Each structure stands twice: as structure tokens, then as C-alpha cells.
């Protein structure tokens, strides 16, 4: 993404066109959202495995 922004910088005034900046911002939001979903899923899977192994005494990751 940084390379894309750098390639789009106007050599005259060093400004990134609005369309490029918006596209990069949207991509960053998508990447963060995707990471959050995957991370939450991984934590849930790990928690379920611990409960299967050790029973209901395993504390939820949400309650600490």
C-alpha cells in the first residue's frame, strides 16, 4: 500500500491524489477487520479446545 501511495505522489507538490488515499484507507480498514475476525475465531477455537480438555472450569477469555 505504501508503494502504491508513493507511486501516486505528484512530483510537483508531493500530494497523494484523493482517490488513491481513499482506496488505501478502505484497504486498511478491510485488513484490520479481517484480522479482527480471524483473531477472534482463533481465540474462540483455542478456548473451546481448552474447555474440551479441562472442562467448564476454564475461564472465558472475556472475563479473564
Phi and psi restraints in degrees (value plus and minus 20) as a CYANA .aco file:
   2 UNK   PHI     -84.2   -44.2
   2 UNK   PSI     -58.8   -18.8
   3 UNK   PHI     -84.0   -44.0
   3 UNK   PSI     -59.4   -19.4
   4 UNK   PHI     -82.9   -42.9
   4 UNK   PSI     -62.7   -22.7
   5 UNK   PHI     -86.2   -46.2
   5 UNK   PSI     -63.6   -23.6
   6 UNK   PHI     -82.7   -42.7
   6 UNK   PSI     -59.6   -19.6
   7 UNK   PHI     -86.0   -46.0
   7 UNK   PSI     -44.5    -4.5
   8 UNK   PHI    -113.9   -73.9
   8 UNK   PSI     -24.7    15.3
   9 UNK   PHI     -87.9   -47.9
   9 UNK   PSI     111.1   151.1
  10 UNK   PHI     -89.9   -49.9
  10 UNK   PSI     107.0   147.0
  11 UNK   PHI     -87.9   -47.9
  11 UNK   PSI     -43.1    -3.1
  12 UNK   PHI     -89.2   -49.2
  12 UNK   PSI     -71.0   -31.0
  13 UNK   PHI    -144.9  -104.9
  13 UNK   PSI     -16.1    23.9
  14 UNK   PHI      48.4    88.4
  14 UNK   PSI       8.1    48.1
  15 UNK   PHI    -123.8   -83.8
  15 UNK   PSI     116.8   156.8
  16 UNK   PHI    -105.7   -65.7
  16 UNK   PSI     109.2   149.2
  17 UNK   PHI     -76.6   -36.6
  17 UNK   PSI     124.6   164.6
  18 UNK   PHI     -76.1   -36.1
  18 UNK   PSI     -60.8   -20.8
  19 UNK   PHI     -81.1   -41.1
  19 UNK   PSI     -61.6   -21.6
  20 UNK   PHI     -88.8   -48.8
  20 UNK   PSI     -65.7   -25.7
  21 UNK   PHI     -81.2   -41.2
  21 UNK   PSI     -61.2   -21.2
  22 UNK   PHI     -85.4   -45.4
  22 UNK   PSI     -62.9   -22.9
  23 UNK   PHI     -82.8   -42.8
  23 UNK   PSI     -61.1   -21.1
  24 UNK   PHI     -87.6   -47.6
  24 UNK   PSI     -61.1   -21.1
  25 UNK   PHI     -81.0   -41.0
  25 UNK   PSI     -63.5   -23.5
  26 UNK   PHI     -83.2   -43.2
  26 UNK   PSI     -59.7   -19.7
  27 UNK   PHI     -85.0   -45.0
  27 UNK   PSI     -60.7   -20.7
  28 UNK   PHI     -82.2   -42.2
  28 UNK   PSI     -61.4   -21.4
  29 UNK   PHI     -82.2   -42.2
  29 UNK   PSI     -63.4   -23.4
  30 UNK   PHI     -82.1   -42.1
  30 UNK   PSI     -64.5   -24.5
  31 UNK   PHI     -83.5   -43.5
  31 UNK   PSI     -63.7   -23.7
  32 UNK   PHI     -84.1   -44.1
  32 UNK   PSI     -63.6   -23.6
  33 UNK   PHI     -83.1   -43.1
  33 UNK   PSI     -64.5   -24.5
  34 UNK   PHI     -80.5   -40.5
  34 UNK   PSI     -63.5   -23.5
  35 UNK   PHI     -81.8   -41.8
  35 UNK   PSI     -66.2   -26.2
  36 UNK   PHI     -78.7   -38.7
  36 UNK   PSI     -63.2   -23.2
  37 UNK   PHI     -84.9   -44.9
  37 UNK   PSI     -66.1   -26.1
  38 UNK   PHI     -85.4   -45.4
  38 UNK   PSI     -62.1   -22.1
  39 UNK   PHI     -84.4   -44.4
  39 UNK   PSI     -65.7   -25.7
  40 UNK   PHI     -80.4   -40.4
  40 UNK   PSI     -60.6   -20.6
  41 UNK   PHI     -84.7   -44.7
  41 UNK   PSI     -61.4   -21.4
  42 UNK   PHI     -85.3   -45.3
  42 UNK   PSI     -61.2   -21.2
  43 UNK   PHI     -84.3   -44.3
  43 UNK   PSI     -62.8   -22.8
  44 UNK   PHI     -83.2   -43.2
  44 UNK   PSI     -62.6   -22.6
  45 UNK   PHI     -82.2   -42.2
  45 UNK   PSI     -65.3   -25.3
  46 UNK   PHI     -82.6   -42.6
  46 UNK   PSI     -62.5   -22.5
  47 UNK   PHI     -81.9   -41.9
  47 UNK   PSI     -65.6   -25.6
  48 UNK   PHI     -80.7   -40.7
  48 UNK   PSI     -58.2   -18.2
  49 UNK   PHI     -86.6   -46.6
  49 UNK   PSI     -60.4   -20.4
  50 UNK   PHI     -83.9   -43.9
  50 UNK   PSI     -61.6   -21.6
  51 UNK   PHI     -83.9   -43.9
  51 UNK   PSI     -60.9   -20.9
  52 UNK   PHI     -81.7   -41.7
  52 UNK   PSI     -61.1   -21.1
  53 UNK   PHI     -96.3   -56.3
  53 UNK   PSI     -63.7   -23.7
  54 UNK   PHI    -134.7   -94.7
  54 UNK   PSI     -24.7    15.3
  55 UNK   PHI      71.2   111.2
  55 UNK   PSI    -192.1  -152.1
  56 UNK   PHI     -91.9   -51.9
  56 UNK   PSI     -23.7    16.3
  57 UNK   PHI     -94.7   -54.7
  57 UNK   PSI     -29.8    10.2
  58 UNK   PHI     -91.4   -51.4
  58 UNK   PSI     106.0   146.0
  59 UNK   PHI     -95.3   -55.3
  59 UNK   PSI     122.8   162.8
  60 UNK   PHI     -85.0   -45.0
  60 UNK   PSI     123.0   163.0
  61 UNK   PHI     -82.1   -42.1
  61 UNK   PSI     -41.9    -1.9
  62 UNK   PHI     -98.3   -58.3
  62 UNK   PSI     -48.9    -8.9
  63 UNK   PHI    -120.3   -80.3
  63 UNK   PSI     -26.0    14.0
